[in-house]
């Protein structure tokens, strides 16, 4: 088991100029650089981009559907690194509604779990093939209110890692906490991010950042 070091790659405009931050969280076995490459397909030229790197290229060792205890202390450490990053951005004068989070696969699960544990009005959540973490979900873990935060959440049917049932559970909890969720389930889609998903993400980024 491991504790994550703080390693963050940044890209784009300085926060003082952009006033908008996009945190991009990579999947298992991937890198901060790889998730940052997604920015080439998104309307984020005016954003400050932040991509944390998982120690050992994995945020936690087992499936996100495993009992939470099996993924500790790595999972808690990963959540702490994301929380530190969000707070450091807020400390530089950026409000939560100008902070966006994006993740793919394991990174999408981490995005879901972090944002729902610390629900507030974010700019938007882009959850590409992921859901809340744990064999059973504990509602008491989830605090705060999303206050209308737009959320995109997707998976394939079937997906080798993320079952549709967990996406449905995640949507229900997020909507109960005030999120405005766009859910997409793609029949027989490989474990990847499609052009349609990117188009939906673009809509959220453009609409939210235009406010």
N, C-alpha and C positions, 0 to 999 in steps of 0.2 A: 504493500500500500504506500501511497505517496501523498505529500503535500505539494501543492503547486507553487512554483516560484512565480514572481510577478514579471512576466515578459509580455510587452505590448508593442506591436508594430503600429505606427501611425501613418496616415496618408491624407492627402487633400489639404484643405485650407486650415490655417491656425484657428483655434476656437474663437479668439478675439475678433476675427473677421467673419467667420461663418455663422456663429451663434446657433449652429445645429450640429449634433453629433450622431453618428451611426456606429453602433458597436456591433461587430461582425464576429460570430462565434463558430469556429470550425468543427467538423465532425471527427469521429474516431479515426485515428491513423493519418489525419490530414495536418495541415499547417495554417498558421495565421496568413501566410502569403497566399495560399490557395483560396481561402475564403475572400480575401481582399480582391482577388481577380474578378469576382462577381460584380464589383463596382463598375467594371467596364460596360455592364449591361443595364445599369441603373442610373437614374437621373440624380446623381449625387456630386456633381462638379462643385457645388457650393457648400458641401458638407465637410466636416472634420471626421475622418474615419479612424476607428480604433479596433484593432484585432488582437485579442489576447491569445497567447500560445499556451496550450496545455503541456505540462511536464509529461514526458513519455508519449506525447501525441494523443493522449486519451484523457478525457475529463474524469472518468470513473471506470473501473475495471470490467464490470459485468453489464448485462442488459439493463436498460432503464426500467424494465418490468420486474427486475429482481427485488427481493426485500431490500429496503433502503440501507439496513445495517451492513449488508454485504458490500455496498459501494462506498462505505466510510473507511477512512476519513477523507478520501479523495473528493467525493461529492460535496461535502461541506466546505472543503478548501476551495473547490471550483466556484461555489456560490459566493464565498467570501471575496475571491478575486474580482468577480463581476461587480459585487456591491462596492468594493473599494474604487473600482474604475468609475462607476456611476457617480459615486459621491465626489470623486476628484473632479469630474466634469461639472457637477453642480457647484462645487466650491469655486470654480472659475466663472461663475455667474450665469450658467446655462440652466434654465428651468427644466423640470422633468418632461414637460410637454414638447420640448425641443430635443429630446433624447429618443432615438429610435434603436431598437434591438433586432438583429437578424441572426438566425442560426439555421444550419442544415444538419439533419440527422441527430447525432449525439449533441451537437451544438444547438439544434432546435429544441431538444428536450431540456437542455440547460436553460435556454432562453425562456421557455414556458415556466419552468420551476422557479427561476429567479423572479421573473416579472410577477407571478401570481403570489409568491410569498411576500413581495413588497409592492403590492398593487398601488398604483398612483396613475395620474394622467400622463402617460408617455405619448410621444409623437406617433408611434406606431410599433407594432410587433409583427415581424415577418418570420413565421415559423414553418420552414420548409421541411416537412416530414418529421414530425416530433409531437410530443405530448408531455403531460405532467409525469413526474418520476415516482416509481414505487410499485411494489406488487399490489398493494391496496393504497388508495389515496386517503390521506388524513386531512379532512376539511379544515381542522383547526390550525394547520400549518400556513393557511393562506389568509393574509391580513390585508386590510386597506380596500381601496375601491379604484377601479380603472377609469371611472368618470368619463366614459365615452371613448376611450382609447380604441383606435381601429386596429384590428388583428386579422392577419391572414394566416390560416393554418391549413396544411395539406398533408395528404399521404396517398400511397397507392393502395389498390384493393385487388389482390393482397400485396402487402409490403413485407419483405423478409424480417424487418426489425420493428416496425411501428404498426400495430393492429388498428384497424378502423375503430374498434370499440374504445380504445384509449383516446383517440382523437375526439370521439363523441363525448366522452367523460370530461375531457379538458375543455371543450367548447362550453359544455353546460356550466362548469364551475366559473369559467371566465365571464360568461354572460351574466351569471348571477352576481358577479362582482362589478358589473357595469361596463364590460367591454362590448364593442360592436364588432362582431366576428363574421368574417367571410371564410367559409369552409369549402374546400374542394377535395373530393375523393376521386381519384383517377383509376379507372379499370385497367388492370394489367400494365400499369406504368412501372418501368424500372426504378430502382432506388437512385433517383437523380432529381435535378431541378429542370423543369420544362420551360419552354418559351412562354407558354400561357401563364405559368406561375410568376415568371418575371414580369409579364405585362400587368398582372394584378398587383404585384408589389410596386411597380412604377406608379400605378394609380394612387395607391396609398401615400407614397412618398411625395408625389406632386401635390395632391390635395392637402395633406397635412402641413407640408412645408410652405404652402401658399398662404396659410392663415396669418 
